[in-house]
Amino acid sequence: MEAIYNPQAIEASVQAFWTDNNTFKAIEDESKEKFYCLAMFPYPSGRLHMGHVRNYSLGDVISRYQRMQGKNVMQPMGWDAFGLPAENAAIKNKSAPGKWTYQNIDYMRNQLKSLGFGYDWDRELATCKQDYYRWEQWFFTKLYEKGLVYKKNATVNWDPVDQTVLANEQVIDGRGWRSGAIVEKKEIPQWFIKITDYAQELLDDLDQLTDWPEQVKTMQRNWIGRSQGVEMTFNVEGLVEGKQESFDIYTTRPDTLMGVTYVALAAEHPLAVTAAKENAALAEFIQECKGNQTTEADMATMEKKGVDTGLKAIHPLTGELVPVWAANFVLMDYGSGAVMSVPGHDQRDYEFAQKYNLAITQVIEGQDGDDIAQAAITEKSLLINSGEFNGLDFEQAFKAISDKLISENKGKVTTNFRLRDWGVSRQRYWGTPIPMINLANGESVPVPESDLPVVLPEDVVMDGVTSPIKDDPQWAKTTFNGEDALRETDTFDTFMESSWYYARYCSPNDDSQMLDPAKANYWLPVDQYIGGIEHAILHLLYSRFFHKLLRDVGLVESDEPFKKLLCQGMVLADTYYREADNGAQEWIAPSDVSVERDEKGQVTSAVSKIDGDAVISAGMSKMSKSKNNGIDPQEVINKYGADTVRLFIMFTSPPEQTLEWSDAGVEGAHRFVKRVYKIVHDFVESNAGETPDVNALTLDANQKKLRRELHKTIAKVTDDIGRRNTFNTAIAAIMELMNHLSKAPMTSTEDKAVMLESLRAVVLMLTPITPHMCHYLWNELATQTGSSNDSVADAQWPTVDESALVEDEKLIIVQVNGKLRAKITVAADASKEAVEAIGLADSGVIKFTEGKTVRKVIYVPGKLLNIVAN
């Protein structure tokens, strides 16, 4: 056995062994309990970052542990390969997105392999390949046939100079990223999937997900946003262009209906657009609103503006006339594009009313300290100034007011959802072509199954203006039933690809069907899913939706895709900068900074290694390109080896919390890996031949004590990894055991037997975390047991010997009047009387009780004897 730990040689050799022996190939086996472990697949951006390393290390540790429990484990890997970054890179490099993407995949695949992750590479998939997206297209056509897909106009970001649609990320301060033109809002036809048909089930089935973080489930509940309220009709006074008009509104607060003093319409509401024909100020306002961002976050922070349309609405119960305003805080895509405004009891409405001198009426009783002159009263209470409804509480008022609206045929009680149908159209190139055909008569039909896939051409050059398939009139030309027609040139939202990839892994090479139901139902649902909490809503919600769609066409039997969910924290690193002459911050890579710290680890001095000038420490921040504080995993692997990186990642922080990168921490992890290697090396080199089984020997007290520490450690590590996912405390327990082993003698046969049992257990417990070294050490230790040189990946996890935990003796602390006076060793089953007798006879105790009367003796079994004497 080599005396010096050489991670590069060991890791290359072990990885070759895994490849040659198909160690991690997963095959369906009904005789074994399956375990499907999946970490969210990466976007092939070029290089792995430490966030990837953390995510995939967690998945690999869990997978390897479950494998050692005797389960049939599948852990696949693939690539979420479509998306805008590839287009931007292609524009920059005057290349094709496909070429850039495939090069990145090749590089990142090698990086993943260098980290020793136990993936079944035969199941690898890339969403940009037609053998994957053809089934996505097929499935979309089936959803269309089921009535779950439709087309309607929707608003997009439009660059009037480049004449193209922009993604939200391409709109910078309201301007196009390339042209600098002010971006407009434009309505174009887009495709939608009816996720709202599944809103109630998506909400209800969250209760099934008992092993998901409560925070994630709460975020999804809020996003789905189920509410019960009243939908009512407001008629418009007089005629509008010769017609009687009305509009509906929905409210969860019908108790405030008597406080409505105006109604607000979205700027693009048909009534507002009609009124603008005779209202120049309104027309100008509508045009201004076309440039507004329409995300809820943007709406919450933007200045609230509006213009009086000149129309009056008739209050459905009082008959009073209230002004109709167009307002920028009302979205046409949400509800009917109209809201009733109650400034007395809604702060947004209150601020708008004050700004435009609109009436504010209080109809809900205030509490102590409430002042309608200062702010809206938003808490529910008894009704006032509400005529026949005065004195009712919220529940009573809800029923009474809704009953009256229903009786007068002006409203109804209804359940609404905040969730909106999923718009899947994107006006980009690098994505899955939407498999629809637009006919000359304006109708759209799905591409016939025999013509699938609709292949995305990859031999293109990006000019940064329009999608190559939109720019090429020949690509769109096709026929349908002998008539000329045009293919849809939009592509799918990339969330489509990531919403079902976990299922395709079950039969990734099946050319005849989207999923093999037998294989899918063997592996699904995923037993452990791992990824960042930033995916809590969109990706996880869409995946849950897709799974129910797959179920309803008979491809899977389960209701949910992921049993357990682990959301890992971010990876942080030090940040440093200096201010440029123009006041901008120039971020300096941590590797280019020389740092001095005080005893608490705080930075006291930081200077550039390049020019010696001082730089400013900005503390810890998420690793990012923008702050230039990313750490290249490959550099650390090359220096210390993959096992050191994995150990540091798993030891430094609990998985759900942020991880602070530390070069000193990496060096500490490397020292521990070398320490484990050395103790095994020294044992193997000093013990030729086989060592007897420890269970066949008679041990002394110290040997039994060491075995007890070993099996206590096995119990703790098993619980920490298997149940609690607290890998850091599991590693800490192994480190503590190593401290005991490093001090243990190895002179007798019994000493060696206990040491061998302990080292084998240490290697097994570290195998999920540092698999390369443990593979090597396991085979070296095999010479001590006479066993064959098998793979530690297939070894059984160590089991606790309950008999080893039984103590023959107990160490008892003896106090006199509360002060430590002696430590005595007694039989583990000694009675209270026996312990008292031994304690009182101890010379250290006699010294402080002699000449005194023992008044009381308190015994805490197995721990403490306290003698009270005076």
Phi, psi and omega in degrees: 000132180297137183284329184257130178291120181240090186298324183296315181292315181297314185293321178296318181294316183290319178297323177295321178299313181299318180294312183296329185258007182047046188304322188253018176290128183257130178229138180301132181214103184293344181279350182239150174289129182274156172215114181256112180247130186219128169258142183307129185290152188271157166278130184282078186277348179135312181216149172292147169246174186294335174297319174299313184301319179294313182303311186281334174294318178302312181298320183290321178297315179296316181299312182295321177298313181295326176298319180287348173275002178092010182273157176273103191260134169242127175225099182263174177212146178201198191222125176274082206263347176274159174146167186296322181304325179295322177296315181296320178294322180294320177298315182297320185262004183050051183227193178253140179303324182297313181300314179300317183295314183293325176297317179296319179300315181300317182291315184289330176299316179296324177297315179298319179295324181293339177273357174076025180288135186276066182268149169274093186290346175292343180262006182303138176221157174228128187292346180272358179268143187293337177289347173265304190285346176298326182281333173293318176296315179302316183295322179299319179294327177291322177295323177298316180296330180276359180081018182261003180234138176211168181239135175206166177287140177214159187275137177229168173276123185241124176269111185288341179276307179282351179055049182214160176276140179247141170290159180305324182293341182267001177259114184243115182052041176080006183236154177295138185296333184259314185273333185079005181286151176293125184283139178251161171265134182221141178266128176223159178292135179218158182264142182229148172248138188280072175294336180295338176295340183249010186302312183295319180293319177299324178288310184297320187285352172300333179292339177286338190272068185289342180251028170256149175301136181299328179300318180294316180296322178296318179298320179290320177302315181294323181291318177294318167062055178288134177214151175251132181204198182237131173259128184223162184251132171252121173278150177264135180296137176071197181252144175245112185051041174084005182236150172281123183246157175206168175212154180258149173229158177237137179217144172267359182236063178296343178296342181261008186303326182287354179258010179292124178242350172197164172238153183236135178249153170296149183302327182267009177301138182307323179294321179293318180297319179296314181297331183292343179296332180246014187219098185297320180297320179293318179299318179295321179296317180299319179296318179299319183294339179295339179268358182284147169286148187241015174285156181296325179296317179294318182297325183292329186259343184288155176294132181279123181231158178195168177220138177291126181283344186088350178276156174238138176255151181261119179302129188293339180252318185270338184079359180291153178269134178234143182293149178251119181249150166266132185225146183280356179265003178255129181258134180293330183284348182253120180063222183265002183079018180218143177225147171276140185247125182237082187298337178292341188221021173215122189294322178297313179298324180298312182294322179294317181296319179295319182297323185248017175056046177264155184295147176233119183240129178270125178233003177238133182296134179274164176260174179305130179094345178288138180216108183298341178284344183253325184196163177292149175262104191262347180284149177284144178196198181283150182277141173227166178050035185233024176060232184297347183263002179304140175087352179278145173276182187302308183299316180295317181292321178305311183291315185294316182289318179294322178299319181291320178297319179295316183295332179263009177059038181243000181188176178204154174279133182213159175257129179243159175234141175290330180302137177244157179301152188276110175281113188256001180278136172227138184267041180250171179270308192280080180193179180284123177300134179287125189277062178232153180239131179263121184271164182296333181276006178094349178281160176236140180226154178288150174296132178304145183304324182294341181262003178274147003277157165279109191274132175280121178293135183255343180273076183227167173236130181272130177256357177086000182252294183238159176296135179304327180281341173277333183276347183251099184298335181291326183297322185282341185290134178205184175228155176218121184053039177081356181257146176297141180208174181236136174290151170295131180257000171283158176242166183287146163308133184293347172296340176299312182297320184278359182272351181219005182301325180302329180279323180295331177304335183291333178209064190290340185254014180279112181274353188260348184200159181298312178222146167274109186304323181296315180289319180299318182282343172288313188273327187272151000285164173301131182282324179220121178245141187226131178180173184286152182290347177295345178263012187301327185259287193297298184300312184291325178289316179296323178295319177296319178298312181299321181298321179291326174294317178298320178297318187283350170256008172086015182271332176225161182255336185281161181270332186232148184278331189229120180289303182246144180231128176241120179255108182281154178280171180284163174257124182253156175212161178299148177234142180222145179208169167219156184271128178284171182300330181272007178090353180286155178271126176257113185274133184252133179298137179305327181292344180260013183238133174264126191236140169243141182232156175274185184294341178268002179086005180280142181289125177253339180206138178216122180227151179290132176288341185278312183238358177080000180281152179291145174233164185258130175278127180252015177079193181277140177211159179304135177301129182201157176292325185296328180255007172054034183242020177286149176250125181286115181303325185296324179296320181289321177298315181298327183275316188247341186098155183294323182298323178295316179299314181297317180296316179299314181300318185280335186269332194287332186201149171301149190299327183282347184261164177295150179246125180263118180292139180212121177299322178295324178295321178295317178297322177296319177297321180295321178298320181294318178301315179295326179294316178297315179302315184294318183293325176290316178303311182297323180293313182296316183291334182265359183227094177279142178084186185277149175254134183298156175294132184298330182289347180266003186244159174261122186258151174273180186299318182292322178294320176295323180296318180294319177298323179296318177298320179300309186284334170295321179294316178302316181298316182291315182296320178299317180290318183296317182277313189284327185247318191260345184058031177259076186294329181296319179287331175296315180295320179300321179294321178294321177298319179295320177298320178300326176298319178294317183294323182294339180261354186281141177288157176226053183262316183267166175300320180296319177302315182293324180293318178294320180295317180297314178302319182292316182293321177299318180293320178299314180298317179296316182291331179272349184305315179297334188265313180236072192290330183292306180301319184292325174301314181294312183293324180300317179290326176292319179290340180298334179294339181274346183245351182079008181275166181283160180279077180268180182274129179294339178298335180259004181285160179275140177299141182297143179253153182280129172271102184302327181293332179289339181278347180284125181267133175282328184227158177235141173267120184251130174277130180248124178245148170241118183053040173085001181247139181297126180234343181194162170231127183236151177252128182229162175299144184301330182257019182297142179284167178300318182297319181294320180294319178300316183297316180294319181295314181293336181272352181292138184298324179293330178281317180303324181302329184252000177244348183298130181082001180244163178259126177285113184272325186201146176232123180249127182238122172261107189310128175077001186227306196216139171235119182244122183252127177255120184219145175207000000 
